[in-house]
Amino acid sequence: MIDLLIKNGKLAGKKELADIACDKGKIIDTGRCLDMPARETVDAGGNLITPPFVDSHIHLDTCLTAGTPRMNQSGTLLEGIRIWGELLPSLTPDEIAGRVRKMLTWSLAKGNLHLRSHVDISGDSLMAPEVLMDLKKEMAPFIDLQLVAFPQQGIFRNPKGLENMERALDMGLDVVGGIPHFEPTTALGAESVKILCGLAAERGLMVDMHCDESDDPLSRHVETLAWETREKGLQGRVVGSHLTSMHGMDNYYVTKLIPLMADAGLSAVCNPLVNMNLQGRHDSYPKRRGLMRVPELMDAGINVSLGHDDVMDPWYPLGSHDMLDVAHMGVHALHMTGSDQIRALFDAVTINGAKTLNIEGYGLEKGCNADMVILQAANRIEAIRLRPVRLFVIRRGRIISRMAPETAALDLDGETISTEFKL
Ligand code: FE2
């Protein structure tokens, strides 16, 4: 008797329905008309089964704080940083843990089973990293958390920046972060990239930097990040996050930059919800969108995934941690409405994210971890159009979340009909 049998699911890009058999946490078979005794059987009813959503870039330590002590009225990055500074003294381990636990229930219900969270290591107490390390262990049966040691105040601007980075990595955080555009000078920004990549190479870790998150078209630290990746032999382990300055860069320069990034095997993480909100705030009209050049990066063979970045915090007041909201915004803001492009953005919140995070055992093939989501949608385009109900979220062959399908009952002059928004 196997643990779970899923019948009649739709897999991305396939016409035929498929069944998936799961046992002992793994997918043991896929195909048509599998017939084996199972402790639980789910009829997917022709709905899309996808590997779990991956949020490649989130800040769990700041989530669900919007309005404390006040809302960000200007919507700017700088007012957000000021509000965060006002909030910091009131944080306690219990308060942080309570918020993050609540947020992770949303994440699970939305089918996000892999998150890479940046965690601020600027405070000498390293309180938030410690809380997040505990939560990572506590939640491991349900969700994979990767933690990035994120020096929000930089490693030069903050005199203890580098020391705190080393301490956070000693605590066991997974990934070396950075913020070169926030260092005091451009030269020190480049120096920070070199030092931090060196640290990652020494310790055998991955790198994920907030890089060029500004509207300054001359913010070009991603160039140094790409070069250092090659110099230090870190190919496939380094991510440039945000890269918003790329939107306003000189076009000729970009034709030189993108091949350099591709050669270095860099992944790029775009955060459409938050950067559509924060960027272009110093522009009059026209206002720049401030997103990296995703179609061009993808065309060059660079792995691009998407992140939610913030959920209800000083930088972004909205969100329910739905990665399909992120992809939906990306479709519009990146001008990616072609059918293949919409599918590519669905992949950017699933399989590309798995590549960014270097996740093993991800996918719906035999032998992969039995982690998946059944959506109330027939295919990837419908999933982004509707951002539908996650009917079942499955982790290691066990259903960890269920939602009823969304159906409206209409009363039209005595005639009752029901409708759902699927075609
Ligand atoms: Fe971020």
Boltz pocket constraint, residues with backbone or C-beta under 6 A from the ligand:
constraints:
  - pocket:
      binder: B
      contacts: [[A, 57], [A, 59], [A, 118], [A, 210], [A, 309]]
      max_distance: 6.0
